[in-house]
Amino acid sequence: MLTAISQTAGGLGYFSPRHASAGFAVVLIGGPAGTIEAFGIWAHRLRADAALIEAGAQLLASCEAVLPIEEIRNVPAAFLLKRLALIRVAPLGPSHGVEATDKGSTVLGKGKTKKKRM
């Protein structure tokens, strides 16, 4: 209430120690919390090197038809393709398999092409 009164009175200012200490606490807690969260994200990132990208390209090429999960030899390459939305899990009999998404088919050059407008 004192804040509202001080704002209507014009030049008078009001300082609330409770609000100031709460704002300072957010800065103190938010900084370390953000840093700890960043370390967690950094530790679980996918490390994409040339070998992993090559294995992902080969896996994507073999996913033209539904590929049984049992035939996947490089799991990190499959996770990379899944994160890039190039493959998806599809039912395959009693088990599951992976297949290329529309985006993955486009990358392979076998996707849907847009018709040009004239």
GUVO-253086 format. One line per 10 residues: number of its first residue (from 1); for each residue x, y, z of N, C-alpha, C, O. Coordinates in nm, 4 decimals, padded with zeros to 6 digits. Each point is the difference from the previous one (the first is absolute). Layout:
# residues N
NUM) X/Y/Z/X/Y/Z/X/Y/Z/X/Y/Z | ...
# end
This chain:
# residues 118
1) 00.0826/-00.1183/00.0000/-00.0826/00.1183/00.0000/00.0873/00.1251/00.0000/-00.0330/00.0996/-00.0643 | 00.1439/-00.1054/00.1364/00.0895/00.1150/00.0022/00.0601/00.0267/-00.1375/00.0244/00.1153/-00.0355 | -00.0004/-00.2206/-00.0419/00.0528/00.0173/-00.1352/-00.1004/00.0732/-00.0874/00.0378/00.0905/-00.0745 | -00.1655/-00.1280/00.0822/-00.1044/00.0652/-00.0799/-00.0147/00.1464/00.0402/-00.0163/00.0864/-00.0862 | 00.0216/-00.0583/00.2135/-00.0140/00.1385/00.0464/00.1191/00.0829/-00.0452/-00.0173/00.1143/-00.0423 | 00.1368/-00.1689/00.0503/00.1181/00.0760/-00.0398/00.0015/00.0262/-00.1503/00.0513/00.1031/-00.0434 | -00.1058/-00.1933/-00.0361/-00.0056/00.0219/-00.1445/-00.1012/00.1077/-00.0353/00.0239/00.0768/-00.0932 | -00.1354/-00.0679/00.1635/-00.1002/00.1030/-00.0298/00.0433/00.1365/00.0508/-00.0438/00.1021/-00.0531 | 00.1289/-00.0983/00.1547/00.0433/00.1280/00.0551/00.1022/00.0683/-00.0892/00.0260/00.1190/00.0175 | 00.0314/-00.1886/-00.1101/00.0934/00.0641/-00.0930/00.1436/-00.0335/00.0309/00.0423/-00.1142/-00.0181
11) 00.0326/00.2102/00.0639/00.1438/-00.0131/00.0150/00.0457/-00.0851/00.1169/00.1189/-00.0301/00.0108 | -00.2090/-00.0090/00.0761/00.0416/-00.0791/00.1148/00.0301/-00.1430/-00.0433/-00.0712/-00.0569/-00.0827 | 00.1729/00.0017/00.1370/00.0342/-00.1379/-00.0314/-00.0199/-00.0861/00.1231/00.0070/00.0484/00.1130 | -00.0314/-00.1745/-00.1354/-00.0178/-00.0917/00.1114/00.0918/-00.1186/-00.0226/00.0078/-00.0535/-00.1105 | 00.0600/00.0138/00.2128/00.0932/-00.1118/-00.0077/-00.0470/-00.1078/00.0967/-00.0142/00.0248/00.1197 | -00.0097/-00.1437/-00.1720/-00.0425/-00.1113/00.0838/00.1179/-00.0946/00.0199/00.0441/-00.0645/-00.0952 | 00.0068/00.0554/00.2165/00.1131/-00.0907/00.0231/-00.0363/-00.1453/-00.0271/00.0863/-00.0785/-00.0394 | -00.2107/00.0416/00.0594/-00.0428/-00.1372/-00.0255/00.0101/-00.0325/-00.1491/00.0491/-00.1065/-00.0373 | -00.0956/00.1987/-00.0483/00.0075/-00.0227/-00.1443/00.1437/00.0033/-00.0493/00.0372/-00.0768/-00.0887 | 00.0426/00.1642/00.1449/00.1399/00.0091/-00.0415/00.0756/-00.1273/00.0362/00.0783/-00.0500/-00.0807
21) -00.1001/-00.0024/00.1991/00.0714/-00.1216/00.0399/-00.0504/-00.1209/-00.0794/00.0776/-00.0914/-00.0277 | -00.2050/00.0892/-00.0089/-00.0521/-00.1097/-00.0811/00.0608/00.0038/-00.1402/00.0328/-00.1046/-00.0559 | -00.0176/00.2228/-00.0006/00.0628/00.0115/-00.1309/00.1447/-00.0426/00.0027/00.0479/-00.0653/-00.0927 | 00.0226/00.1021/00.1996/00.1396/-00.0397/00.0152/00.0117/-00.1514/00.0177/00.0950/-00.0612/-00.0489 | -00.1909/00.0011/00.1183/00.0008/-00.1446/00.0198/-00.0206/-00.0728/-00.1327/00.0605/-00.1047/-00.0230 | -00.1443/00.1586/-00.0633/-00.0209/-00.0606/-00.1317/00.1294/00.0009/-00.0801/00.0319/-00.0978/-00.0677 | 00.0423/00.2068/00.0749/00.1279/00.0082/-00.0706/00.0994/-00.0997/00.0578/00.0710/-00.0670/-00.0750 | -00.0649/00.0562/00.2073/00.0943/-00.0932/00.0631/-00.0334/-00.1455/-00.0297/00.0898/-00.0805/-00.0247 | -00.2173/00.0465/00.0268/-00.0412/-00.1382/-00.0236/-00.0017/-00.0324/-00.1492/00.0389/-00.1097/-00.0402 | -00.0835/00.2041/-00.0414/-00.0136/-00.0244/-00.1439/00.1320/-00.0199/-00.0706/00.0079/-00.0794/-00.0938
31) 00.0963/00.1494/00.1363/00.1302/-00.0146/-00.0641/00.0572/-00.1398/00.0150/00.0282/-00.0650/-00.1006 | -00.0100/00.0161/00.2243/00.0525/-00.1359/00.0161/-00.0931/-00.1078/-00.0544/00.0465/-00.1011/-00.0526 | -00.1772/00.1216/00.0648/-00.0940/-00.1001/-00.0524/00.0122/-00.0102/-00.1521/-00.0033/-00.1096/-00.0558 | 00.0171/00.2235/-00.0103/00.0166/-00.0013/-00.1452/00.1302/-00.0655/-00.0419/00.0053/-00.0702/-00.1010 | 00.1000/00.0932/00.1789/00.1291/-00.0608/-00.0305/-00.0050/-00.1510/00.0165/00.0533/-00.0736/-00.0831 | -00.1167/00.0273/00.1895/-00.0122/-00.1445/00.0223/-00.0848/-00.0635/-00.1098/00.0320/-00.1092/-00.0468 | -00.1389/00.1754/00.0053/-00.0836/-00.0518/-00.1083/00.0779/-00.0046/-00.1311/-00.0157/-00.0936/-00.0784 | 00.0994/00.1939/00.0546/00.0804/00.0014/-00.1225/00.0990/-00.1158/-00.0023/00.0223/-00.0595/-00.1054 | 00.0381/00.0261/00.2210/00.0909/-00.1148/00.0044/-00.0740/-00.1293/-00.0316/00.0547/-00.0868/-00.0679 | -00.1770/00.0724/00.1155/-00.0789/-00.1195/-00.0298/-00.0311/-00.0120/-00.1483/00.0086/-00.1088/-00.0570
41) -00.0446/00.2196/-00.0053/-00.0286/-00.0006/-00.1440/00.1275/-00.0311/-00.0782/-00.0031/-00.0766/-00.0962 | 00.1135/00.1352/00.1369/00.1274/-00.0209/-00.0688/00.0457/-00.1449/00.0100/00.0549/-00.0546/-00.0957 | -00.0771/-00.0078/00.2104/00.0451/-00.1377/00.0199/-00.0799/-00.0998/-00.0832/00.0519/-00.1063/-00.0341 | -00.1768/00.1377/00.0007/-00.0859/-00.0933/-00.0728/-00.0185/00.0378/-00.1470/-00.0930/-00.0479/-00.0650 | 00.1784/00.1312/00.0138/-00.0122/00.0385/-00.1408/00.0531/-00.1121/-00.0887/00.0778/-00.0848/00.0438 | -00.1215/00.0864/-00.1682/00.0512/-00.0981/-00.0965/00.1279/00.0545/-00.0608/00.0014/00.1106/-00.0541 | 00.1033/-00.1860/00.0625/00.1269/00.0409/-00.0585/00.0034/-00.0492/-00.1446/00.0180/-00.1190/-00.0259 | -00.0352/00.2101/-00.0657/-00.0064/-00.0372/-00.1416/00.1377/00.0179/-00.0625/00.0447/00.1122/-00.0237 | 00.0212/-00.2231/-00.0025/00.1256/00.0040/-00.0715/-00.0220/-00.0588/-00.1393/-00.1106/-00.0423/-00.0335 | 00.2149/00.0399/-00.0456/-00.0133/-00.0455/-00.1390/-00.0449/-00.1459/-00.0088/-00.0789/-00.0353/-00.0876
51) 00.1285/-00.0492/00.1772/-00.0377/-00.1420/-00.0036/-00.1471/-00.0195/00.0338/-00.0678/-00.0824/-00.0612 | 00.0184/00.1585/00.1590/-00.1410/-00.0113/00.0375/-00.0911/00.0514/-00.1115/-00.1048/-00.0587/-00.0267 | 00.1437/00.1656/-00.0369/-00.0802/00.0540/-00.1108/-00.0020/-00.0977/-00.1167/-00.1037/-00.0181/-00.0637 | 00.2170/-00.0450/00.0350/00.0059/-00.1000/-00.1079/-00.0868/-00.1212/00.0329/-00.0704/-00.0518/-00.0867 | 00.0756/00.0068/00.2120/-00.0840/-00.1131/00.0408/-00.1478/00.0377/-00.0066/-00.0834/-00.0826/-00.0372 | 00.0504/00.2063/00.0731/-00.1384/00.0455/-00.0110/-00.0472/00.0054/-00.1438/-00.1144/-00.0348/-00.0293 | 00.2011/00.0780/-00.0605/-00.0363/00.0044/-00.1424/-00.0258/-00.1401/-00.0540/-00.0941/-00.0214/-00.0764 | 00.1781/-00.0740/00.1162/-00.0201/-00.1384/-00.0446/-00.1279/-00.0584/00.0587/-00.0725/-00.0725/-00.0681 | 00.0446/00.1039/00.1943/-00.1229/-00.0494/00.0624/-00.1227/00.0612/-00.0657/-00.0997/-00.0690/-00.0216 | 00.1060/00.1973/-00.0102/-00.1130/00.0652/-00.0663/-00.0231/-00.0606/-00.1381/-00.1146/-00.0173/-00.0413
61) 00.2210/-00.0147/-00.0298/-00.0142/-00.0618/-00.1318/-00.0631/-00.1385/00.0098/-00.0719/-00.0419/-00.0907 | 00.0983/-00.0295/00.2001/-00.0588/-00.1336/00.0157/-00.1429/00.0054/00.0543/-00.0653/-00.1037/00.0118 | 00.0163/00.2227/00.0212/-00.1363/00.0140/00.0542/-00.1019/00.0368/-00.1069/-00.1060/00.0531/00.0331 | 00.1346/-00.0795/-00.1592/-00.0987/00.0281/-00.1046/-00.1263/-00.0806/00.0266/-00.1105/00.0535/-00.0077 | 00.1261/-00.1806/00.0385/-00.1100/-00.0841/00.0484/00.0169/-00.0096/00.1515/00.1009/00.0452/00.0540 | -00.1973/-00.1026/00.0133/00.0088/-00.0123/00.1450/00.1138/-00.0949/00.0354/00.0015/-00.1156/-00.0422 | 00.0928/00.1654/00.1196/00.1166/-00.0774/00.0426/-00.0248/-00.0532/00.1405/-00.0262/00.0786/00.0910 | 00.0338/-00.2116/-00.0706/-00.0208/-00.0532/00.1359/00.1013/00.0567/00.0988/00.1165/00.0207/-00.0342 | -00.1611/00.0041/00.1553/00.0873/00.0570/00.1023/00.1174/-00.0917/00.0300/00.1082/00.0470/00.0352 | -00.1284/-00.1752/-00.0487/00.1075/-00.0947/00.0283/00.1188/00.0168/-00.0953/00.1110/-00.0414/00.0334
71) -00.1317/00.1003/-00.1498/00.1062/00.0162/-00.0990/00.0784/00.1292/00.0174/00.0959/00.0237/-00.0735 | -00.1342/00.0598/00.1682/00.0725/00.1249/00.0242/00.1250/-00.0328/00.0799/-00.0088/-00.0538/00.1103 | 00.1248/00.0860/-00.1655/00.1270/-00.0300/00.0652/00.0584/00.1226/00.0714/00.0748/-00.0153/00.0965 | -00.1074/00.1341/-00.1417/00.0555/00.1219/00.0582/-00.1134/00.0802/00.0644/-00.0683/00.0776/-00.0670 | 00.0495/-00.0971/00.1956/-00.1101/00.0657/00.0712/00.0182/00.1517/00.0067/-00.0985/00.0715/-00.0183 | 00.2191/-00.0176/00.0437/00.0134/00.1462/-00.0009/-00.0385/00.0628/-00.1336/-00.0550/00.1101/-00.0022 | 00.0827/-00.1776/-00.1091/-00.0405/00.0526/-00.1308/-00.1519/00.0030/-00.0113/-00.0565/00.0934/-00.0570 | -00.0101/-00.1960/00.1114/-00.1463/-00.0020/-00.0024/-00.0569/00.1129/00.0859/-00.0976/00.0640/-00.0389 | 00.1582/-00.0390/00.1562/-00.0452/00.1107/00.0840/00.0195/00.1340/-00.0690/-00.0846/00.0887/00.0111 | 00.1959/-00.0736/-00.0824/00.0242/00.1235/-00.0733/-00.1063/00.0220/-00.1064/-00.0528/00.1104/-00.0127
81) 00.0209/-00.2139/-00.0636/-00.1035/00.0120/-00.1033/-00.1374/00.0263/00.0608/-00.0797/00.0752/-00.0562 | 00.0519/-00.1371/00.1710/-00.1288/00.0223/00.0673/-00.0102/00.1433/00.0492/-00.1053/00.0625/-00.0125 | 00.2144/-00.0094/00.0688/-00.0014/00.1377/00.0495/-00.0153/00.0994/-00.1143/-00.0610/00.1056/00.0168 | 00.1164/-00.1394/-00.1332/-00.0137/00.0861/-00.1176/-00.1319/-00.0216/-00.0734/-00.0251/00.0633/-00.1026 | -00.0591/-00.1523/00.1546/-00.1318/-00.0324/-00.0574/00.0125/-00.0566/-00.1410/-00.0828/00.0289/-00.0864 | 00.1862/-00.1094/00.0632/00.0179/-00.0629/-00.1295/-00.0528/-00.1432/-00.0028/-00.0282/-00.0537/-00.1071 | 00.0148/-00.0082/00.2242/-00.0589/-00.1336/00.0091/-00.1043/-00.0006/00.1109/-00.0008/00.0868/00.0873 | -00.0870/-00.1860/-00.0925/-00.1003/-00.0193/00.1054/-00.0181/-00.1488/00.0232/00.0322/-00.0822/-00.0858 | -00.0841/00.0488/00.2026/-00.0264/-00.1392/00.0348/-00.1331/-00.0395/-00.0623/-00.0983/00.0736/00.0088 | 00.0965/-00.1898/-00.0714/-00.1211/-00.0489/-00.0663/-00.0248/-00.1437/00.0441/00.0950/-00.0749/00.0228
91) -00.2222/00.0355/-00.0105/-00.0282/-00.1395/00.0353/00.0408/-00.0933/-00.1136/-00.0168/00.0312/-00.1179 | 00.0706/-00.1463/00.1568/00.0443/-00.0983/-00.0987/-00.0260/-00.1379/00.0586/00.0854/-00.0566/00.0682 | -00.2037/00.0031/-00.0951/-00.0369/-00.1309/00.0532/-00.0040/00.0029/00.1519/-00.0565/00.0924/00.0585 | 00.1154/-00.1919/00.0060/-00.0006/-00.0008/00.1463/00.1023/00.0966/00.0599/-00.0048/00.0281/00.1198 | 00.0963/00.0224/-00.2007/00.1054/00.0892/00.0463/-00.0221/00.1395/-00.0576/-00.1098/00.0335/-00.0443 | 00.2123/00.0448/00.0456/-00.0049/00.1337/-00.0584/00.1171/00.0167/-00.0951/00.0957/-00.0774/00.0012 | -00.1063/00.1795/-00.0828/00.1072/00.0331/-00.0918/00.0096/00.1505/-00.0139/-00.0775/00.0735/00.0612 | 00.1705/-00.0282/-00.1400/00.0149/00.1424/-00.0270/-00.0172/00.0224/-00.1496/00.0387/-00.0829/-00.0823 | -00.0968/00.1957/00.0503/-00.0190/00.0381/-00.1391/00.0302/00.1477/-00.0150/-00.0038/00.0754/00.0972 | 00.0333/-00.0351/-00.2177/00.0298/00.1401/-00.0268/-00.1284/00.0816/00.0055/-00.1044/-00.0440/-00.0481
101) 00.1125/00.1624/00.1065/-00.1134/00.0922/00.0003/-00.0054/00.0707/-00.1357/00.0832/-00.0252/-00.0871 | -00.1807/00.1128/00.0702/-00.0066/00.0775/-00.1241/00.1261/00.0850/-00.0157/00.0544/00.0134/-00.1096 | -00.0101/00.0427/00.2198/00.1221/00.0802/-00.0018/00.1199/-00.0877/-00.0374/00.0852/00.0415/-00.0785 | -00.0789/-00.1622/00.1344/00.1080/-00.0923/-00.0325/-00.0042/-00.0432/-00.1447/00.1045/-00.0124/-00.0639 | -00.2234/-00.0108/00.0109/-00.0125/-00.0369/-00.1415/00.0439/00.1139/-00.0904/00.0587/-00.0230/-00.1058 | -00.0868/00.1447/00.1472/00.0436/00.1157/-00.0776/00.1524/00.0098/-00.0004/00.0603/00.0326/-00.1022 | 00.0011/-00.0609/00.2160/00.1459/00.0020/00.0069/00.0591/-00.1077/-00.0904/00.1038/00.0210/-00.0627 | -00.1698/-00.1357/00.0565/00.0464/-00.1081/-00.0874/-00.0248/00.0288/-00.1474/00.0562/-00.0665/-00.0870 | -00.1404/00.1659/00.0588/-00.0312/00.0321/-00.1383/-00.1188/-00.0769/-00.0526/-00.0271/00.0024/-00.1200 | -00.0445/-00.0710/00.2081/-00.1148/-00.0793/-00.0425/-00.1296/00.0512/00.0611/-00.1014/-00.0698/-00.0003
111) 00.1050/00.1918/00.0527/-00.1166/00.0540/00.0682/-00.0981/00.0639/-00.0950/00.0160/-00.0011/-00.1221 | -00.1163/00.0557/00.1826/-00.1012/00.0698/-00.0788/00.0589/00.1300/-00.0513/00.0662/00.0729/00.0739 | -00.0905/-00.0449/-00.1994/00.0484/00.1262/-00.0568/-00.1171/00.0922/-00.0187/-00.1097/-00.0423/-00.0364 | 00.1339/00.1686/00.0617/-00.1058/00.0997/-00.0162/-00.0124/00.0370/-00.1476/00.0998/00.0144/-00.0705 | -00.2213/00.0002/00.0264/-00.0231/00.0407/-00.1375/00.0233/00.1486/-00.0120/-00.0404/00.0780/00.0863 | 00.1060/-00.0393/-00.1944/00.0261/00.1419/-00.0229/-00.1256/00.0672/-00.0501/-00.0715/-00.0537/-00.0846 | 00.0453/00.1714/00.1374/-00.1130/00.0805/-00.0476/00.0427/00.0805/-00.1206/00.1117/00.0510/-00.0079 | -00.2029/-00.0416/-00.0841/00.0302/00.0782/-00.1210/-00.0852/00.1216/-00.0026/00.0093/00.0799/-00.0933
# end
